[in-house]
Amino acid sequence: MTAPIVFGLVGGGWRAEFYFRIAQALPAQFQIAGCAARSEATRARIKRAWNIRVFDKIDALLDQHLDFVVTSVPRATSPPLLVELTSRDVPVLAETPPAPDLEALIQLRKELPANARVQVAEQYPYQPLHAARLAFARSGKLGEIRQVQVSVAHGYHGIALIRKFLNVSQESAIIEAFEFKSPLIAGPGRTGPPTEEREIESTQVIAHLQFGRKLAVFDFAPDQYFSWIRSQRFLVRGDRGEINNLEASYLIDFRTPASMRFERHDAGQKGNLEGYYHKGYTVGGAWFYQNPLIPGRLSDDEIAVGTCLRLMAHYVESGESFYSLAEASQDHYLSLIIDEAARTGKKLESSSQVWGSG
């Protein structure tokens, strides 16, 4: 039996609890050696709710046997923490984004030691449906992908998906964007369902990003994360076919079209006694995604975060990157340009940055 992945965590907020739930659901695969948090109230809550060892100092956490450390802290405090840990030769899986703005991203790149081992927990490409779509798009059935329209996640998360599907790296992008505000009846949030009817203002950002002959349309309002009445949308287009949400259409040959659906498979439904967990996605009877975290009873986002943990362990062992600090910096940089383009109404173009070489 393979030994479990043992990691430490710095930070104890809402996002950190994803890691707690993953380790709790799959103790044979993941173990948390401890959590360092500055607030006494946070440490007390974590110890009481999750029965995890807590520390008020990072030194005490690093005294434990660890494969790597996960940092789940506010973006403003992330850069000095990454520098501190990597200067001590600690491998780090950092939460998104790694720094708050372009200046901080550039400074972080300059201050990190040359041998820093850092990956970033950008989970969206590893969510089951996105992973299945990406595998199908890369199968060649759609031909060369030249367009993607993403309305599933904000900022750098949406950009990460755009770059993956278009297969672009550090290429220059011409960006136009605008905001659209409209009234919306509030839905659930991080704390649960609404307790009363309340009207809020929803802010939608729509942007065009042109990478040479490839086009991306970014379209998102934060309400889509939780809202019952604001759905997510996804379109990928190649010269031989497209994916439109759950439908795949492509040409077998120039006169033979095919149309198939992405079919989700979950155990534990309709009298099934295997347990309750996600199995994966098929298209036309073939698996395009299989959950690596069976039999964990986890949400899709938790599966994606758990996949990042597995990939991080492989990175520490092999050096094989799965989402580097350079990628994370580029995605956040493009997201910042979208924000500026929406604010100013100007057409903007990205430029080469210090992380462009790796």
Kinemage of the C-alpha trace (Angstrom):
@kinemage 1
@onewidth
@group {chain A} dominant
@subgroup {mainchain}
@vectorlist {calphas} color= white
{ca met a 1} P 0.000 0.000 0.000
{ca thr a 2} L 1.317 3.448 -0.936
{ca ala a 3} L 2.111 5.685 2.027
{ca pro a 4} L -0.226 8.659 2.491
{ca ile a 5} L 0.795 12.144 1.393
{ca val a 6} L 1.681 14.140 4.518
{ca phe a 7} L 1.433 17.910 4.331
{ca gly a 8} L 1.243 20.915 6.595
{ca leu a 9} L -1.018 23.892 6.163
{ca val a 10} L -0.461 27.589 6.842
{ca gly a 11} L -3.763 29.422 7.219
{ca gly a 12} L -7.127 28.394 8.588
{ca gly a 13} L -9.832 30.208 6.629
{ca trp a 14} L -12.669 29.077 4.378
{ca arg a 15} L -10.369 27.772 1.645
{ca ala a 16} L -8.182 25.859 4.096
{ca glu a 17} L -11.218 23.829 5.108
{ca phe a 18} L -11.261 22.224 1.665
{ca tyr a 19} L -7.957 20.553 2.588
{ca phe a 20} L -9.347 19.517 5.967
{ca arg a 21} L -12.351 17.836 4.331
{ca ile a 22} L -10.205 16.040 1.755
{ca ala a 23} L -7.893 14.613 4.408
{ca gln a 24} L -10.857 13.634 6.574
{ca ala a 25} L -12.570 11.840 3.668
{ca leu a 26} L -9.423 9.997 2.493
{ca pro a 27} L -7.106 9.355 5.471
{ca ala a 28} L -5.330 6.544 3.611
{ca gln a 29} L -4.274 9.030 0.908
{ca phe a 30} L -3.779 12.301 2.802
{ca gln a 31} L -2.655 13.268 6.276
{ca ile a 32} L -2.351 16.765 7.711
{ca ala a 33} L 0.607 16.937 10.063
{ca gly a 34} L -0.550 20.265 11.444
{ca cys a 35} L -1.888 23.712 10.720
{ca ala a 36} L -0.187 27.000 11.583
{ca ala a 37} L -2.476 29.990 12.145
{ca arg a 38} L -1.775 33.347 13.789
{ca ser a 39} L -5.171 33.829 15.435
{ca glu a 40} L -5.821 32.000 18.699
{ca ala a 41} L -9.530 31.892 17.830
{ca thr a 42} L -8.751 30.265 14.461
{ca arg a 43} L -6.492 27.678 16.075
{ca ala a 44} L -9.141 26.848 18.661
{ca arg a 45} L -11.812 26.464 15.990
{ca ile a 46} L -9.664 24.180 13.846
{ca lys a 47} L -8.678 21.999 16.772
{ca arg a 48} L -12.269 21.721 17.983
{ca ala a 49} L -13.935 21.186 14.600
{ca trp a 50} L -11.302 19.101 12.810
{ca asn a 51} L -9.119 17.536 15.504
{ca ile a 52} L -5.982 18.758 13.737
{ca arg a 53} L -2.765 19.745 15.499
{ca val a 54} L -2.373 23.512 15.498
{ca phe a 55} L 0.673 25.742 15.885
{ca asp a 56} L 1.124 29.455 16.397
{ca lys a 57} L 4.570 29.433 14.741
{ca ile a 58} L 5.640 28.148 11.331
{ca asp a 59} L 8.832 26.747 12.897
{ca ala a 60} L 6.775 24.329 14.969
{ca leu a 61} L 4.916 23.180 11.855
{ca leu a 62} L 8.181 22.624 9.974
{ca asp a 63} L 9.477 20.442 12.805
{ca gln a 64} L 6.912 17.828 11.717
{ca his a 65} L 7.580 15.245 9.024
{ca leu a 66} L 6.165 16.850 5.868
{ca asp a 67} L 6.199 16.134 2.160
{ca phe a 68} L 5.315 19.773 1.478
{ca val a 69} L 3.446 22.778 2.876
{ca val a 70} L 0.197 24.258 1.568
{ca thr a 71} L -0.166 28.018 2.024
{ca ser a 72} L -3.757 29.232 2.229
{ca val a 73} L -3.394 32.859 3.248
{ca pro a 74} L -4.585 36.256 1.938
{ca arg a 75} L -2.888 37.265 -1.325
{ca ala a 76} L -1.144 40.234 0.304
{ca thr a 77} L 0.667 38.000 2.816
{ca ser a 78} L 1.449 35.208 0.346
{ca pro a 79} L 4.702 36.568 -1.219
{ca pro a 80} L 6.789 36.952 1.970
{ca leu a 81} L 5.545 33.571 3.193
{ca leu a 82} L 6.567 31.891 -0.065
{ca val a 83} L 10.005 33.506 0.126
{ca glu a 84} L 10.435 32.426 3.750
{ca leu a 85} L 9.463 28.808 3.129
{ca thr a 86} L 11.398 28.315 -0.109
{ca ser a 87} L 14.483 29.954 1.407
{ca arg a 88} L 14.363 27.074 3.879
{ca asp a 89} L 14.086 24.597 0.977
{ca val a 90} L 10.475 23.712 1.796
{ca pro a 91} L 8.347 22.663 -1.201
{ca val a 92} L 5.192 24.805 -1.322
{ca leu a 93} L 1.766 24.415 -2.870
{ca ala a 94} L 0.429 27.977 -2.834
{ca glu a 95} L -3.214 28.974 -3.061
{ca thr a 96} L -4.319 31.330 -5.830
{ca pro a 97} L -3.264 34.006 -6.586
{ca pro a 98} L 0.380 33.982 -5.413
{ca ala a 99} L 0.532 37.793 -5.077
{ca pro a 100} L -1.969 40.670 -5.163
{ca asp a 101} L -0.848 42.719 -8.171
{ca leu a 102} L 1.683 42.968 -11.004
{ca glu a 103} L 4.309 44.755 -8.923
{ca ala a 104} L 4.087 42.097 -6.220
{ca leu a 105} L 4.225 39.266 -8.800
{ca ile a 106} L 7.416 40.745 -10.286
{ca gln a 107} L 8.975 41.275 -6.864
{ca leu a 108} L 8.110 37.743 -5.788
{ca arg a 109} L 9.830 36.340 -8.864
{ca lys a 110} L 12.956 38.354 -8.064
{ca glu a 111} L 13.063 37.417 -4.382
{ca leu a 112} L 12.477 33.673 -4.637
{ca pro a 113} L 15.646 31.560 -4.441
{ca ala a 114} L 16.753 29.960 -7.699
{ca asn a 115} L 16.023 26.480 -6.359
{ca ala a 116} L 12.531 27.340 -5.063
{ca arg a 117} L 10.066 24.486 -5.395
{ca val a 118} L 6.666 26.113 -5.814
{ca gln a 119} L 3.473 25.022 -7.511
{ca val a 120} L 0.100 26.751 -7.338
{ca ala a 121} L -3.221 25.067 -6.519
{ca glu a 122} L -5.154 26.190 -9.587
{ca gln a 123} L -7.857 23.559 -9.363
{ca tyr a 124} L -10.240 24.478 -12.185
{ca pro a 125} L -8.579 22.424 -14.964
{ca tyr a 126} L -8.882 19.423 -12.627
{ca gln a 127} L -12.570 19.749 -11.844
{ca pro a 128} L -14.141 16.593 -13.329
{ca leu a 129} L -16.211 18.165 -16.093
{ca his a 130} L -13.494 20.615 -17.157
{ca ala a 131} L -10.920 17.803 -17.100
{ca ala a 132} L -13.198 15.656 -19.300
{ca arg a 133} L -13.744 18.544 -21.716
{ca leu a 134} L -10.026 19.228 -21.869
{ca ala a 135} L -9.238 15.554 -22.557
{ca phe a 136} L -11.854 15.474 -25.314
{ca ala a 137} L -10.547 18.702 -26.844
{ca arg a 138} L -7.010 17.294 -26.820
{ca ser a 139} L -8.097 14.008 -28.388
{ca gly a 140} L -8.007 15.619 -31.835
{ca lys a 141} L -11.709 15.108 -32.525
{ca leu a 142} L -12.337 18.867 -32.652
{ca gly a 143} L -9.301 19.647 -34.771
{ca glu a 144} L -7.248 22.701 -33.859
{ca ile a 145} L -8.866 24.721 -31.080
{ca arg a 146} L -9.033 28.410 -31.979
{ca gln a 147} L -11.885 29.702 -29.841
{ca val a 148} L -13.120 29.246 -26.282
{ca gln a 149} L -15.905 31.036 -24.423
{ca val a 150} L -15.692 30.655 -20.649
{ca ser a 151} L -18.387 31.646 -18.190
{ca val a 152} L -17.592 29.427 -15.221
{ca ala a 153} L -15.090 31.192 -12.933
{ca his a 154} L -13.670 34.598 -12.074
{ca gly a 155} L -10.365 36.209 -12.999
{ca tyr a 156} L -7.304 33.990 -12.944
{ca his a 157} L -9.407 30.792 -12.682
{ca gly a 158} L -11.184 31.611 -15.931
{ca ile a 159} L -7.902 32.610 -17.586
{ca ala a 160} L -6.285 29.324 -16.522
{ca leu a 161} L -9.020 27.429 -18.377
{ca ile a 162} L -8.709 29.714 -21.403
{ca arg a 163} L -4.981 29.146 -21.716
{ca lys a 164} L -5.306 25.380 -21.247
{ca phe a 165} L -7.954 24.973 -23.927
{ca leu a 166} L -6.301 27.326 -26.429
{ca asn a 167} L -2.883 25.812 -25.650
{ca val a 168} L -1.232 29.196 -25.193
{ca ser a 169} L 1.512 29.989 -22.715
{ca gln a 170} L 3.127 33.422 -22.489
{ca glu a 171} L 1.935 34.752 -25.843
{ca ser a 172} L 0.862 38.377 -26.073
{ca ala a 173} L -2.885 39.028 -25.782
{ca ile a 174} L -4.941 41.985 -27.013
{ca ile a 175} L -7.718 42.559 -24.480
{ca glu a 176} L -10.977 44.509 -24.506
{ca ala a 177} L -13.452 44.391 -21.605
{ca phe a 178} L -16.474 46.054 -20.045
{ca glu a 179} L -18.742 45.681 -17.023
{ca phe a 180} L -22.519 45.252 -16.999
{ca lys a 181} L -24.469 45.826 -13.792
{ca ser a 182} L -27.989 44.496 -13.260
{ca pro a 183} L -30.327 43.718 -10.351
{ca leu a 184} L -30.521 40.149 -9.039
{ca ile a 185} L -32.378 38.410 -6.236
{ca ala a 186} L -29.670 37.173 -3.886
{ca gly a 187} L -29.109 33.442 -3.635
{ca pro a 188} L -26.991 31.296 -1.314
{ca gly a 189} L -23.435 32.167 -0.302
{ca arg a 190} L -20.540 30.675 1.642
{ca thr a 191} L -22.628 30.604 4.820
{ca gly a 192} L -25.614 28.835 3.278
{ca pro a 193} L -29.046 29.558 1.732
{ca pro a 194} L -30.641 33.023 1.901
{ca thr a 195} L -32.839 33.783 4.892
{ca glu a 196} L -34.923 36.472 3.175
{ca glu a 197} L -35.611 37.915 -0.273
{ca arg a 198} L -33.033 40.588 -0.995
{ca glu a 199} L -32.113 42.405 -4.200
{ca ile a 200} L -28.444 42.937 -4.951
{ca glu a 201} L -26.486 44.439 -7.831
{ca ser a 202} L -24.748 41.847 -9.972
{ca thr a 203} L -21.585 42.922 -11.784
{ca gln a 204} L -20.758 40.969 -14.919
{ca val a 205} L -17.393 41.325 -16.669
{ca ile a 206} L -17.158 40.450 -20.360
{ca ala a 207} L -13.780 40.441 -22.103
{ca his a 208} L -12.278 39.479 -25.456
{ca leu a 209} L -8.730 38.150 -25.445
{ca gln a 210} L -7.047 37.666 -28.806
{ca phe a 211} L -3.893 35.542 -28.939
{ca gly a 212} L -2.919 35.949 -32.582
{ca arg a 213} L -5.459 33.849 -34.511
{ca lys a 214} L -6.998 32.434 -31.333
{ca leu a 215} L -9.912 34.084 -29.526
{ca ala a 216} L -11.215 33.802 -25.983
{ca val a 217} L -14.382 35.298 -24.556
{ca phe a 218} L -14.356 35.669 -20.770
{ca asp a 219} L -17.796 36.265 -19.257
{ca phe a 220} L -18.483 36.015 -15.537
{ca ala a 221} L -20.412 37.441 -12.611
{ca pro a 222} L -19.401 36.218 -9.126
{ca asp a 223} L -23.040 35.303 -8.398
{ca gln a 224} L -22.614 32.301 -10.716
{ca tyr a 225} L -20.607 30.459 -8.072
{ca phe a 226} L -23.599 29.979 -5.776
{ca ser a 227} L -26.703 31.307 -7.518
{ca trp a 228} L -29.641 28.993 -8.253
{ca ile a 229} L -30.676 31.141 -11.242
{ca arg a 230} L -27.356 32.094 -12.867
{ca ser a 231} L -25.902 29.080 -14.664
{ca gln a 232} L -22.411 28.452 -15.992
{ca arg a 233} L -21.633 28.197 -19.721
{ca phe a 234} L -18.743 26.766 -21.715
{ca leu a 235} L -17.981 26.652 -25.450
{ca val a 236} L -14.895 25.272 -27.208
{ca arg a 237} L -14.541 25.467 -30.988
{ca gly a 238} L -12.135 23.754 -33.366
{ca asp a 239} L -12.166 23.466 -37.131
{ca arg a 240} L -13.694 19.966 -36.941
{ca gly a 241} L -16.148 20.376 -34.063
{ca glu a 242} L -17.125 21.984 -30.800
{ca ile a 243} L -18.088 21.389 -27.183
{ca asn a 244} L -21.154 23.344 -26.097
{ca asn a 245} L -21.715 22.798 -22.375
{ca leu a 246} L -22.485 19.031 -22.234
{ca glu a 247} L -22.776 18.454 -25.996
{ca ala a 248} L -19.905 17.459 -28.269
{ca ser a 249} L -20.347 17.735 -32.043
{ca tyr a 250} L -17.626 16.843 -34.543
{ca leu a 251} L -16.953 15.456 -38.008
{ca ile a 252} L -15.924 11.820 -38.408
{ca asp a 253} L -15.228 12.789 -42.020
{ca phe a 254} L -16.339 15.779 -44.087
{ca arg a 255} L -19.813 14.301 -44.667
{ca thr a 256} L -20.345 12.361 -41.430
{ca pro a 257} L -21.227 14.393 -38.333
{ca ala a 258} L -21.359 12.927 -34.835
{ca ser a 259} L -23.050 14.269 -31.733
{ca met a 260} L -22.528 12.970 -28.192
{ca arg a 261} L -23.094 14.044 -24.609
{ca phe a 262} L -20.762 14.219 -21.652
{ca glu a 263} L -22.321 11.658 -19.312
{ca arg a 264} L -21.662 11.900 -15.585
{ca his a 265} L -21.296 8.715 -13.541
{ca asp a 266} L -21.803 8.670 -9.777
{ca ala a 267} L -22.015 5.693 -7.434
{ca gly a 268} L -24.672 5.484 -4.740
{ca gln a 269} L -27.678 6.561 -6.807
{ca lys a 270} L -30.889 4.744 -7.779
{ca gly a 271} L -30.311 1.950 -5.276
{ca asn a 272} L -26.610 1.462 -6.077
{ca leu a 273} L -24.749 0.201 -2.969
{ca glu a 274} L -21.142 1.034 -3.894
{ca gly a 275} L -21.130 4.123 -1.665
{ca tyr a 276} L -21.637 7.746 -2.659
{ca tyr a 277} L -18.838 9.171 -4.800
{ca his a 278} L -18.115 10.522 -8.267
{ca lys a 279} L -16.762 8.030 -10.815
{ca gly a 280} L -16.076 10.161 -13.885
{ca tyr a 281} L -17.315 11.246 -17.316
{ca thr a 282} L -17.792 9.321 -20.534
{ca val a 283} L -18.443 10.565 -24.073
{ca gly a 284} L -19.820 8.048 -26.541
{ca gly a 285} L -19.137 5.229 -24.095
{ca ala a 286} L -15.425 6.073 -23.656
{ca trp a 287} L -13.967 7.421 -20.426
{ca phe a 288} L -12.549 10.920 -20.771
{ca tyr a 289} L -12.198 11.471 -17.024
{ca gln a 290} L -11.962 9.046 -14.100
{ca asn a 291} L -11.885 10.311 -10.536
{ca pro a 292} L -8.509 9.581 -8.889
{ca leu a 293} L -9.973 10.103 -5.392
{ca ile a 294} L -12.458 7.234 -5.209
{ca pro a 295} L -14.101 6.485 -2.763
{ca gly a 296} L -13.959 9.967 -1.208
{ca arg a 297} L -17.337 11.602 -0.724
{ca leu a 298} L -16.214 14.936 -2.136
{ca ser a 299} L -17.598 17.789 -4.223
{ca asp a 300} L -16.139 18.400 -7.679
{ca asp a 301} L -14.074 21.325 -6.410
{ca glu a 302} L -12.723 19.204 -3.545
{ca ile a 303} L -11.811 16.465 -6.035
{ca ala a 304} L -9.909 19.083 -8.027
{ca val a 305} L -8.053 20.393 -4.971
{ca gly a 306} L -7.248 16.818 -3.935
{ca thr a 307} L -5.883 16.209 -7.428
{ca cys a 308} L -3.587 19.202 -6.940
{ca leu a 309} L -2.323 17.587 -3.724
{ca arg a 310} L -1.552 14.348 -5.573
{ca leu a 311} L 0.188 16.238 -8.382
{ca met a 312} L 2.182 18.227 -5.824
{ca ala a 313} L 3.448 15.033 -4.223
{ca his a 314} L 4.502 13.802 -7.672
{ca tyr a 315} L 6.201 17.150 -8.351
{ca val a 316} L 8.211 16.912 -5.121
{ca glu a 317} L 9.319 13.410 -6.080
{ca ser a 318} L 9.946 13.920 -9.793
{ca gly a 319} L 10.264 17.659 -10.438
{ca glu a 320} L 7.448 17.436 -13.013
{ca ser a 321} L 5.514 20.720 -12.910
{ca phe a 322} L 1.727 20.776 -13.206
{ca tyr a 323} L 0.928 24.467 -12.602
{ca ser a 324} L 4.007 26.570 -12.033
{ca leu a 325} L 4.396 29.944 -10.388
{ca ala a 326} L 5.059 31.347 -13.881
{ca glu a 327} L 1.696 30.041 -15.120
{ca ala a 328} L -0.102 31.371 -12.060
{ca ser a 329} L 1.579 34.750 -12.460
{ca gln a 330} L 0.622 34.957 -16.130
{ca asp a 331} L -3.011 34.072 -15.433
{ca his a 332} L -3.306 36.655 -12.679
{ca tyr a 333} L -1.515 39.237 -14.839
{ca leu a 334} L -4.008 38.759 -17.693
{ca ser a 335} L -6.854 38.936 -15.180
{ca leu a 336} L -5.507 42.268 -13.915
{ca ile a 337} L -5.417 43.590 -17.482
{ca ile a 338} L -9.068 42.592 -17.934
{ca asp a 339} L -9.927 44.568 -14.806
{ca glu a 340} L -8.045 47.613 -16.105
{ca ala a 341} L -9.593 47.346 -19.574
{ca ala a 342} L -13.080 47.147 -18.050
{ca arg a 343} L -12.355 50.163 -15.820
{ca thr a 344} L -10.835 52.377 -18.528
{ca gly a 345} L -12.636 51.192 -21.656
{ca lys a 346} L -9.281 50.984 -23.448
{ca lys a 347} L -7.960 48.194 -25.669
{ca leu a 348} L -4.866 46.876 -23.907
{ca glu a 349} L -2.084 44.453 -24.774
{ca ser a 350} L -0.101 42.208 -22.456
{ca ser a 351} L 3.678 42.332 -22.528
{ca ser a 352} L 6.455 39.902 -21.674
{ca gln a 353} L 7.159 39.637 -17.942
{ca val a 354} L 10.043 38.376 -15.804
{ca trp a 355} L 8.449 34.954 -15.387
{ca gly a 356} L 8.138 34.462 -19.148
{ca ser a 357} L 11.168 32.168 -19.288
{ca gly a 358} L 9.759 29.538 -16.938
